[in-house]
């Protein structure tokens, strides 16, 4: 999660993308929770590969690890040298079983990881395979080939960015060879090259298909993911510490502690984070960050930053922290 999150600006100017809250939790916490559901063993350690996000962010990440009974560790990728290089930054953790996940990908799945192969790669059937890295499989769902953004159809199983390795030492050694041989694509060390090399050496990877795959790459995608997660939740979550007067809450919505709602219609598919105030407004299909203020407004398909204020406007917004629109 060391990237700068440029497609999610202005929100990532103040908060790393994986820590942006949707449906009541930071993106990365949703991810760890879903990974945990696929495991039959407890998670011992969680390593976060980040840029230099500051002590407050690092503390928040370590707290997330603690929630899952794991020891949290922080690693830094100081230069954007690709996916394989990012993983290698956490090389001290690469012993035994490991899951690698890129933190802007969320999913829902009903499988459990098994040890009948050397590893597993999470995939999802997609309508436009040419936009993704895809895999081909045999009748036992063992991966035969990795193809990056195929121009003609070879498979519709897209790699979503989550991987399991039974012996992570082999992954570590292969990345080491890639880096030592300076094998790059556009100046970056790519995990796909490592997977191809391991496959040629006889390692067998299973393709495991997720039920749902949610993107958090930009504002519209993140608002859509918030909608889907709230739909899965299925009903309203309303904190007992919120204050609601003369309001209609259309489910599903998430309403956090110390939210105040007066003379408003909220929902469906709205997340209101801690301390938000909504007066005389209609809010649909939106993510409103902590301590925002909405008055006499009607918004939809929006992301409103922390401490931002909107008064008297009817529109769709992607508004940064501390901004004011009147």
Buried (B, 14 or more C-beta within 10 A) or exposed (E): BBBEBEBBBBBBEBBBBBBBBBBBBBBBBBBBBBBBEBEEEEBEBBBBBBBEBEEEBBEBBBEBBEEBEBEBBBBBBEEEBBBBBBBBBBBEBBEEBBBBBBBBBBBBBEBEBEEEBBBBBBBBEBEEBEEBBBBBBEEEBBBEEBBEEBEEEBBBBBBBBBBBBBBBEBBBBBBBEBBEEEBBEEEBBBBBBBBBBBBEEEBBBBBBBBEBBBBBBBBEBBBBBBBBBBEEBEEBBBBEEBEBEEBEBBBBBBBBEBBBBBEBBBBBBBBBBBBBBBBBBBBBBBBBBBBBBBBBBBBBBBBBBBBBBBBEBEEBBBBBBEBEBE
